[in-house]
Amino acid sequence: MRPLVFVLATAAGLAQSLRHPLRAIDFYGSAPVDFDRIRAAFPFQPGSFYEPVRETRLRDMPAGIRRLVGRNRFAVAPVMLGQPAGWVLYVGIESPDSGTVQWKREPSGPERLPAEITALYERSMDRLSQGGLAAGDETENGYSLSRDPALRALQLQLLTYARSEPSLVFRVLTQSGSRRDRIAAAWIAGYAPRGPGQLPALLNAVHDPDATVRNNAIRVLAVLADHDAALAREIPVQPFLPLLNSLHWTDRNKAMFVLGPLTAARGPATLASLRREALPALRQMSQWSDPGHADLALTLLGRACGIPEERLRALINARDVAAVVSGPCP
């Protein structure tokens, strides 16, 4: 399993430590725009140093980019990669009339995690961005434990809490009106003991109105599915397919992450759904610069198009992207 990629939500207090080279600018989305001209007009260029200090909004971009984007929907996700540390900017541009995913209504319940547990989760995210990412993680037990000693110690505390209060964690995830608490609960739910409450709570969060809640919950589902084939068969594919066309990069990335183990058995109905709903998006994402992200799309695309698994692995390992992207689909 690829280590978690840290996507910046806000880094006002971390900007100095997050200053790293910009490796690439990659695009996604179906808007009929000139992506090459937008890339050339971007105020940040590969090779320069980049530090994300706030959300990149279209209204803050140069006038040339605003003209090229026009009325289309626009989003930028700065994604930190490890070994060596660097950034990729993923830029999404979708037509304003393209179908959007329908999120759930915002919960309004009073449920909250203890303040010290929410703070513990946030400390673990800070550590993830400050060295934990490059260390990688272990998922052999069905949950993530970092190889970075400092982050691992924080995660073990979260595991202890999740094992002692799983019902509260699940209630917060599904019912809390606090976005901050739902974000933490989605992550902590991965450390809870296997039981009847875990999978429903995580699946409920797949369409949470908050992108970080979705990101955390789907990553947990991906780790669980990769670890336990029997549990993977209990996870429906359909909730994740619309996310492959989302404006939010994290939706696309994590949907591919979980669909990897869910498509491993190559069920005919599952692959037919991929072909019907996601071929253009998968072909586009297969050509991203970072192999770790592009390989998720290449795997799904190759399976959807009927490339035998051994042949598909060989093509991906050889970086023969064109052979997968141009492969005929049934």
C-alpha positions as a LaTeX table, in Angstrom:
\begin{tabular}{lrrr}
\hline
Residue & $x$ (\AA) & $y$ (\AA) & $z$ (\AA) \\
\hline
Met1 & 0.00 & 0.00 & 0.00 \\
Arg2 & 1.35 & 3.41 & $-0.94$ \\
Pro3 & 1.97 & 5.72 & 2.07 \\
Leu4 & $-0.66$ & 8.34 & 2.70 \\
Val5 & $-0.21$ & 11.47 & 0.64 \\
Phe6 & $-0.59$ & 14.61 & 2.72 \\
Val7 & $-2.97$ & 17.07 & 1.10 \\
Leu8 & $-2.77$ & 20.55 & 2.59 \\
Ala9 & $-5.92$ & 21.90 & 4.16 \\
Thr10 & $-4.29$ & 24.82 & 5.94 \\
Ala11 & $-0.63$ & 25.29 & 6.68 \\
Ala12 & $-0.36$ & 28.74 & 8.17 \\
Gly13 & 1.71 & 27.41 & 11.05 \\
Leu14 & 3.69 & 24.97 & 8.94 \\
Ala15 & 4.58 & 27.03 & 5.86 \\
Gln16 & 8.31 & 27.12 & 6.59 \\
Ser17 & 8.61 & 23.36 & 7.04 \\
Leu18 & 6.48 & 22.71 & 3.95 \\
Arg19 & 8.69 & 24.64 & 1.54 \\
His20 & 9.88 & 22.10 & $-1.04$ \\
Pro21 & 10.50 & 21.94 & $-4.79$ \\
Leu22 & 7.51 & 21.79 & $-7.10$ \\
Arg23 & 7.85 & 18.61 & $-9.14$ \\
Ala24 & 4.94 & 18.90 & $-11.57$ \\
Ile25 & 1.59 & 20.44 & $-12.41$ \\
Asp26 & $-0.98$ & 17.85 & $-13.53$ \\
Phe27 & $-4.58$ & 18.32 & $-14.62$ \\
Tyr28 & $-7.87$ & 16.47 & $-14.47$ \\
Gly29 & $-11.42$ & 17.24 & $-15.46$ \\
Ser30 & $-13.55$ & 17.24 & $-18.60$ \\
Ala31 & $-13.80$ & 20.98 & $-19.25$ \\
Pro32 & $-13.00$ & 21.93 & $-22.87$ \\
Val33 & $-10.01$ & 24.13 & $-22.03$ \\
Asp34 & $-6.39$ & 24.35 & $-23.19$ \\
Phe35 & $-4.56$ & 22.65 & $-20.32$ \\
Asp36 & $-1.13$ & 23.33 & $-21.85$ \\
Arg37 & $-1.75$ & 27.09 & $-21.99$ \\
Ile38 & $-3.05$ & 27.07 & $-18.41$ \\
Arg39 & 0.04 & 25.16 & $-17.28$ \\
Ala40 & 2.33 & 27.67 & $-19.00$ \\
Ala41 & 0.49 & 30.61 & $-17.39$ \\
Phe42 & 0.62 & 29.16 & $-13.87$ \\
Pro43 & 2.41 & 31.42 & $-11.36$ \\
Phe44 & 4.29 & 28.38 & $-9.99$ \\
Gln45 & 6.47 & 26.28 & $-12.27$ \\
Pro46 & 8.21 & 22.91 & $-11.79$ \\
Gly47 & 11.72 & 23.29 & $-10.45$ \\
Ser48 & 10.90 & 26.30 & $-8.29$ \\
Phe49 & 10.32 & 26.14 & $-4.55$ \\
Tyr50 & 6.72 & 26.12 & $-3.42$ \\
Glu51 & 5.08 & 26.56 & $-0.03$ \\
Pro52 & 1.29 & 26.44 & 0.21 \\
Val53 & 0.19 & 29.02 & 2.72 \\
Arg54 & $-3.50$ & 29.18 & 1.81 \\
Glu55 & $-6.05$ & 27.72 & $-0.56$ \\
Thr56 & $-5.41$ & 28.49 & $-4.23$ \\
Arg57 & $-8.60$ & 30.05 & $-5.61$ \\
Leu58 & $-9.38$ & 31.04 & $-9.17$ \\
Arg59 & $-10.02$ & 34.66 & $-8.21$ \\
Asp60 & $-6.46$ & 34.87 & $-6.87$ \\
Met61 & $-4.90$ & 33.56 & $-10.09$ \\
Pro62 & $-3.41$ & 35.76 & $-12.86$ \\
Ala63 & $-5.88$ & 37.27 & $-15.29$ \\
Gly64 & $-4.61$ & 35.05 & $-18.12$ \\
Ile65 & $-5.54$ & 31.90 & $-16.24$ \\
Arg66 & $-8.92$ & 33.32 & $-15.25$ \\
Arg67 & $-9.69$ & 33.99 & $-18.92$ \\
Leu68 & $-8.61$ & 30.48 & $-19.97$ \\
Val69 & $-10.66$ & 28.81 & $-17.24$ \\
Gly70 & $-13.70$ & 30.99 & $-17.88$ \\
Arg71 & $-16.91$ & 29.88 & $-16.14$ \\
Asn72 & $-15.63$ & 26.36 & $-15.48$ \\
Arg73 & $-15.27$ & 25.08 & $-11.93$ \\
Phe74 & $-11.67$ & 25.18 & $-10.68$ \\
Ala75 & $-9.75$ & 23.52 & $-7.83$ \\
Val76 & $-6.08$ & 23.10 & $-6.91$ \\
Ala77 & $-4.75$ & 20.36 & $-4.61$ \\
Pro78 & $-1.11$ & 20.69 & $-3.48$ \\
Val79 & 0.04 & 17.14 & $-2.78$ \\
Met80 & 3.25 & 16.43 & $-0.90$ \\
Leu81 & 5.33 & 13.45 & $-2.00$ \\
Gly82 & 8.19 & 11.88 & $-0.12$ \\
Gln83 & 11.70 & 10.63 & $-0.89$ \\
Pro84 & 12.73 & 13.30 & $-1.73$ \\
Ala85 & 10.09 & 15.69 & $-0.46$ \\
Gly86 & 8.36 & 17.72 & $-3.14$ \\
Trp87 & 4.99 & 18.96 & $-4.33$ \\
Val88 & 2.70 & 18.15 & $-7.21$ \\
Leu89 & $-0.10$ & 20.58 & $-7.98$ \\
Tyr90 & $-3.21$ & 18.79 & $-9.20$ \\
Val91 & $-5.50$ & 21.22 & $-11.01$ \\
Gly92 & $-9.12$ & 20.24 & $-11.62$ \\
Ile93 & $-11.25$ & 22.05 & $-14.20$ \\
Glu94 & $-14.84$ & 20.92 & $-14.77$ \\
Ser95 & $-17.67$ & 22.39 & $-16.80$ \\
Pro96 & $-20.24$ & 24.22 & $-14.65$ \\
Asp97 & $-23.01$ & 22.00 & $-16.02$ \\
Ser98 & $-21.17$ & 18.70 & $-15.54$ \\
Gly99 & $-22.80$ & 16.25 & $-13.17$ \\
Thr100 & $-21.70$ & 16.79 & $-9.61$ \\
Val101 & $-21.65$ & 14.24 & $-6.82$ \\
Gln102 & $-24.52$ & 14.62 & $-4.37$ \\
Trp103 & $-23.15$ & 14.91 & $-0.83$ \\
Lys104 & $-25.14$ & 14.13 & 2.28 \\
Arg105 & $-26.58$ & 16.93 & 4.37 \\
Glu106 & $-24.31$ & 18.24 & 7.11 \\
Pro107 & $-24.96$ & 16.31 & 10.35 \\
Ser108 & $-26.02$ & 18.44 & 13.30 \\
Gly109 & $-25.64$ & 16.13 & 16.29 \\
Pro110 & $-23.95$ & 17.12 & 19.57 \\
Glu111 & $-21.57$ & 14.15 & 19.60 \\
Arg112 & $-17.90$ & 15.08 & 20.10 \\
Leu113 & $-14.63$ & 13.31 & 20.69 \\
Pro114 & $-12.69$ & 14.24 & 23.82 \\
Ala115 & $-10.72$ & 17.40 & 23.07 \\
Glu116 & $-7.43$ & 15.68 & 23.82 \\
Ile117 & $-8.18$ & 12.95 & 21.25 \\
Thr118 & $-8.99$ & 15.43 & 18.51 \\
Ala119 & $-5.79$ & 17.29 & 19.37 \\
Leu120 & $-3.87$ & 14.00 & 19.30 \\
Tyr121 & $-5.14$ & 13.30 & 15.79 \\
Glu122 & $-4.09$ & 16.79 & 14.65 \\
Arg123 & $-0.64$ & 16.34 & 16.16 \\
Ser124 & $-0.31$ & 13.12 & 14.18 \\
Met125 & $-1.20$ & 14.98 & 10.97 \\
Asp126 & 1.42 & 17.62 & 11.76 \\
Arg127 & 3.99 & 14.89 & 12.26 \\
Leu128 & 2.91 & 13.24 & 9.03 \\
Ser129 & 3.81 & 16.41 & 7.14 \\
Gln130 & 7.08 & 16.89 & 9.04 \\
Gly131 & 8.79 & 13.56 & 8.44 \\
Gly132 & 6.19 & 10.83 & 8.87 \\
Leu133 & 5.23 & 10.77 & 5.21 \\
Ala134 & 8.70 & 9.87 & 3.96 \\
Ala135 & 9.01 & 6.99 & 6.43 \\
Gly136 & 6.09 & 5.05 & 4.96 \\
Asp137 & 3.64 & 2.93 & 6.90 \\
Glu138 & 2.73 & $-0.67$ & 7.68 \\
Thr139 & $-0.79$ & $-2.02$ & 7.16 \\
Glu140 & $-0.28$ & $-5.71$ & 7.85 \\
Asn141 & $-2.77$ & $-5.63$ & 10.73 \\
Gly142 & $-5.46$ & $-3.87$ & 8.75 \\
Tyr143 & $-4.64$ & $-0.37$ & 10.03 \\
Ser144 & $-1.81$ & 2.11 & 9.43 \\
Leu145 & 1.22 & 2.32 & 11.68 \\
Ser146 & 4.02 & 4.59 & 10.52 \\
Arg147 & 7.63 & 3.52 & 10.40 \\
Asp148 & 8.44 & 6.96 & 11.79 \\
Pro149 & 8.82 & 6.39 & 15.58 \\
Ala150 & 7.31 & 9.74 & 16.61 \\
Leu151 & 4.24 & 9.34 & 14.41 \\
Arg152 & 3.87 & 5.68 & 15.34 \\
Ala153 & 3.74 & 6.60 & 19.03 \\
Leu154 & 0.88 & 9.01 & 18.35 \\
Gln155 & $-0.96$ & 6.44 & 16.25 \\
Leu156 & $-0.67$ & 3.82 & 18.99 \\
Gln157 & $-2.38$ & 6.24 & 21.36 \\
Leu158 & $-5.19$ & 6.68 & 18.83 \\
Leu159 & $-5.43$ & 2.90 & 18.50 \\
Thr160 & $-5.75$ & 2.50 & 22.27 \\
Tyr161 & $-8.55$ & 5.07 & 22.36 \\
Ala162 & $-10.39$ & 3.56 & 19.37 \\
Arg163 & $-10.30$ & 0.13 & 21.00 \\
Ser164 & $-11.79$ & 1.54 & 24.19 \\
Glu165 & $-14.51$ & 3.78 & 22.68 \\
Pro166 & $-15.45$ & 2.46 & 19.23 \\
Ser167 & $-19.16$ & 3.26 & 19.55 \\
Leu168 & $-18.47$ & 6.92 & 20.31 \\
Val169 & $-16.03$ & 7.15 & 17.39 \\
Phe170 & $-18.68$ & 5.78 & 15.01 \\
Arg171 & $-21.41$ & 8.07 & 16.39 \\
Val172 & $-19.20$ & 11.12 & 15.98 \\
Leu173 & $-18.35$ & 10.10 & 12.42 \\
Thr174 & $-21.98$ & 9.68 & 11.39 \\
Gln175 & $-23.80$ & 12.25 & 13.51 \\
Ser176 & $-21.53$ & 15.04 & 14.76 \\
Gly177 & $-22.19$ & 18.59 & 13.62 \\
Ser178 & $-18.49$ & 19.34 & 14.15 \\
Arg179 & $-16.47$ & 19.02 & 10.97 \\
Arg180 & $-13.25$ & 18.93 & 13.01 \\
Asp181 & $-14.47$ & 15.99 & 15.09 \\
Arg182 & $-15.78$ & 14.06 & 12.06 \\
Ile183 & $-12.40$ & 14.45 & 10.35 \\
Ala184 & $-10.61$ & 12.98 & 13.36 \\
Ala185 & $-13.21$ & 10.24 & 13.85 \\
Ala186 & $-12.93$ & 9.12 & 10.21 \\
Trp187 & $-9.22$ & 8.50 & 10.71 \\
Ile188 & $-9.53$ & 6.98 & 14.18 \\
Ala189 & $-12.27$ & 4.58 & 13.00 \\
Gly190 & $-9.57$ & 2.64 & 11.19 \\
Tyr191 & $-8.07$ & 1.66 & 14.53 \\
Ala192 & $-11.36$ & 0.44 & 16.01 \\
Pro193 & $-11.91$ & $-3.30$ & 16.48 \\
Arg194 & $-13.66$ & $-5.14$ & 13.68 \\
Gly195 & $-17.36$ & $-5.26$ & 14.42 \\
Pro196 & $-20.80$ & $-4.55$ & 13.01 \\
Gly197 & $-20.51$ & $-0.79$ & 13.51 \\
Gln198 & $-17.26$ & $-0.05$ & 11.69 \\
Leu199 & $-18.14$ & $-0.67$ & 8.04 \\
Pro200 & $-21.55$ & 1.10 & 8.07 \\
Ala201 & $-20.04$ & 4.18 & 9.74 \\
Leu202 & $-17.22$ & 4.39 & 7.20 \\
Leu203 & $-19.51$ & 3.84 & 4.22 \\
Asn204 & $-21.83$ & 6.54 & 5.56 \\
Ala205 & $-18.87$ & 8.94 & 5.46 \\
Val206 & $-18.07$ & 8.25 & 1.78 \\
His207 & $-20.47$ & 11.06 & 0.78 \\
Asp208 & $-19.90$ & 13.34 & 3.77 \\
Pro209 & $-20.09$ & 17.01 & 2.72 \\
Asp210 & $-16.53$ & 17.57 & 3.94 \\
Ala211 & $-13.73$ & 16.46 & 1.59 \\
Thr212 & $-11.27$ & 15.63 & 4.39 \\
Val213 & $-13.82$ & 13.42 & 6.17 \\
Arg214 & $-14.32$ & 11.56 & 2.88 \\
Asn215 & $-10.58$ & 11.33 & 2.31 \\
Asn216 & $-9.90$ & 9.82 & 5.73 \\
Ala217 & $-12.83$ & 7.40 & 5.67 \\
Ile218 & $-12.14$ & 6.07 & 2.17 \\
Arg219 & $-8.48$ & 5.56 & 2.94 \\
Val220 & $-9.45$ & 3.46 & 5.95 \\
Leu221 & $-11.80$ & 1.42 & 3.74 \\
Ala222 & $-8.98$ & 0.88 & 1.23 \\
Val223 & $-6.61$ & $-0.39$ & 3.91 \\
Leu224 & $-9.31$ & $-2.70$ & 5.30 \\
Ala225 & $-10.22$ & $-4.04$ & 1.85 \\
Asp226 & $-6.60$ & $-4.64$ & 0.93 \\
His227 & $-6.02$ & $-6.51$ & 4.17 \\
Asp228 & $-9.18$ & $-8.66$ & 4.22 \\
Ala229 & $-10.60$ & $-10.08$ & 0.98 \\
Ala230 & $-13.76$ & $-11.26$ & 2.74 \\
Leu231 & $-14.44$ & $-7.76$ & 4.04 \\
Ala232 & $-13.68$ & $-6.32$ & 0.59 \\
Arg233 & $-16.58$ & $-8.37$ & $-0.77$ \\
Glu234 & $-18.90$ & $-6.58$ & 1.67 \\
Ile235 & $-17.96$ & $-3.13$ & 0.34 \\
Pro236 & $-20.17$ & $-1.99$ & $-2.56$ \\
Val237 & $-18.45$ & $-0.48$ & $-5.57$ \\
Gln238 & $-21.16$ & 1.95 & $-6.63$ \\
Pro239 & $-20.62$ & 4.69 & $-4.00$ \\
Phe240 & $-17.06$ & 5.24 & $-5.23$ \\
Leu241 & $-17.62$ & 5.41 & $-8.99$ \\
Pro242 & $-19.01$ & 8.99 & $-9.08$ \\
Leu243 & $-15.98$ & 10.14 & $-7.09$ \\
Leu244 & $-13.74$ & 9.29 & $-10.06$ \\
Asn245 & $-15.25$ & 12.34 & $-11.77$ \\
Ser246 & $-15.24$ & 14.65 & $-8.75$ \\
Leu247 & $-13.75$ & 18.14 & $-8.84$ \\
His248 & $-11.93$ & 17.28 & $-5.58$ \\
Trp249 & $-8.58$ & 15.55 & $-6.17$ \\
Thr250 & $-8.80$ & 13.66 & $-2.88$ \\
Asp251 & $-12.10$ & 12.10 & $-3.97$ \\
Arg252 & $-10.53$ & 10.78 & $-7.15$ \\
Asn253 & $-7.35$ & 9.59 & $-5.47$ \\
Lys254 & $-9.03$ & 7.77 & $-2.61$ \\
Ala255 & $-11.76$ & 6.30 & $-4.84$ \\
Met256 & $-9.02$ & 4.71 & $-6.96$ \\
Phe257 & $-7.25$ & 3.60 & $-3.80$ \\
Val258 & $-10.25$ & 1.62 & $-2.57$ \\
Leu259 & $-11.34$ & 0.40 & $-6.01$ \\
Gly260 & $-7.97$ & $-1.33$ & $-6.41$ \\
Pro261 & $-8.76$ & $-4.16$ & $-3.98$ \\
Leu262 & $-12.47$ & $-4.06$ & $-4.86$ \\
Thr263 & $-11.71$ & $-4.82$ & $-8.53$ \\
Ala264 & $-8.98$ & $-7.39$ & $-7.88$ \\
Ala265 & $-11.44$ & $-10.24$ & $-8.40$ \\
Arg266 & $-12.44$ & $-8.69$ & $-11.77$ \\
Gly267 & $-16.15$ & $-9.17$ & $-11.26$ \\
Pro268 & $-17.89$ & $-8.63$ & $-14.62$ \\
Ala269 & $-20.51$ & $-6.25$ & $-13.22$ \\
Thr270 & $-17.87$ & $-4.18$ & $-11.43$ \\
Leu271 & $-15.71$ & $-3.82$ & $-14.54$ \\
Ala272 & $-18.75$ & $-3.00$ & $-16.67$ \\
Ser273 & $-19.58$ & $-0.18$ & $-14.24$ \\
Leu274 & $-16.03$ & 1.18 & $-14.53$ \\
Arg275 & $-16.24$ & 1.15 & $-18.32$ \\
Arg276 & $-19.61$ & 2.86 & $-18.27$ \\
Glu277 & $-18.82$ & 5.59 & $-15.75$ \\
Ala278 & $-15.10$ & 6.29 & $-15.67$ \\
Leu279 & $-13.06$ & 5.46 & $-18.80$ \\
Pro280 & $-12.28$ & 9.08 & $-19.85$ \\
Ala281 & $-11.33$ & 10.04 & $-16.30$ \\
Leu282 & $-9.14$ & 6.95 & $-15.85$ \\
Arg283 & $-7.34$ & 7.54 & $-19.17$ \\
Gln284 & $-6.63$ & 11.13 & $-18.15$ \\
Met285 & $-5.41$ & 10.27 & $-14.66$ \\
Ser286 & $-3.25$ & 7.43 & $-16.01$ \\
Gln287 & $-0.96$ & 10.07 & $-17.51$ \\
Trp288 & $-0.22$ & 11.97 & $-14.30$ \\
Ser289 & 3.46 & 12.59 & $-13.56$ \\
Asp290 & 3.76 & 10.74 & $-10.27$ \\
Pro291 & 3.80 & 6.97 & $-10.90$ \\
Gly292 & 2.31 & 6.21 & $-7.50$ \\
His293 & $-0.84$ & 8.15 & $-8.38$ \\
Ala294 & $-0.97$ & 7.28 & $-12.07$ \\
Asp295 & $-0.58$ & 3.57 & $-11.33$ \\
Leu296 & $-3.88$ & 3.54 & $-9.45$ \\
Ala297 & $-5.64$ & 4.72 & $-12.61$ \\
Leu298 & $-3.61$ & 2.43 & $-14.89$ \\
Thr299 & $-4.57$ & $-0.58$ & $-12.78$ \\
Leu300 & $-8.29$ & 0.20 & $-12.93$ \\
Leu301 & $-8.15$ & 1.09 & $-16.62$ \\
Gly302 & $-6.29$ & $-2.09$ & $-17.54$ \\
Arg303 & $-8.73$ & $-4.25$ & $-15.62$ \\
Ala304 & $-11.74$ & $-2.46$ & $-17.11$ \\
Cys305 & $-10.32$ & $-3.05$ & $-20.59$ \\
Gly306 & $-9.60$ & $-6.72$ & $-20.00$ \\
Ile307 & $-5.80$ & $-6.67$ & $-19.96$ \\
Pro308 & $-4.72$ & $-9.85$ & $-18.10$ \\
Glu309 & $-3.30$ & $-9.06$ & $-14.65$ \\
Glu310 & 0.19 & $-10.40$ & $-15.28$ \\
Arg311 & 0.43 & $-8.48$ & $-18.56$ \\
Leu312 & $-0.96$ & $-5.35$ & $-16.91$ \\
Arg313 & 1.61 & $-5.51$ & $-14.10$ \\
Ala314 & 4.40 & $-5.87$ & $-16.67$ \\
Leu315 & 3.18 & $-2.85$ & $-18.66$ \\
Ile316 & 2.89 & $-0.69$ & $-15.54$ \\
Asn317 & 6.32 & $-1.75$ & $-14.25$ \\
Ala318 & 7.81 & $-0.91$ & $-17.65$ \\
Arg319 & 6.04 & 2.50 & $-17.57$ \\
Asp320 & 4.37 & 1.65 & $-20.88$ \\
Val321 & 1.48 & 3.98 & $-20.19$ \\
Ala322 & 0.50 & 4.29 & $-23.84$ \\
Ala323 & $-0.10$ & 0.55 & $-24.17$ \\
Val324 & $-2.61$ & 0.64 & $-21.31$ \\
Val325 & $-4.27$ & 3.93 & $-22.23$ \\
Ser326 & $-4.72$ & 2.96 & $-25.88$ \\
Gly327 & $-5.75$ & $-0.61$ & $-25.14$ \\
Pro328 & $-9.11$ & $-1.64$ & $-26.58$ \\
Cys329 & $-12.02$ & $-1.87$ & $-24.19$ \\
Pro330 & $-14.72$ & $-4.52$ & $-24.65$ \\
\hline
\end{tabular}
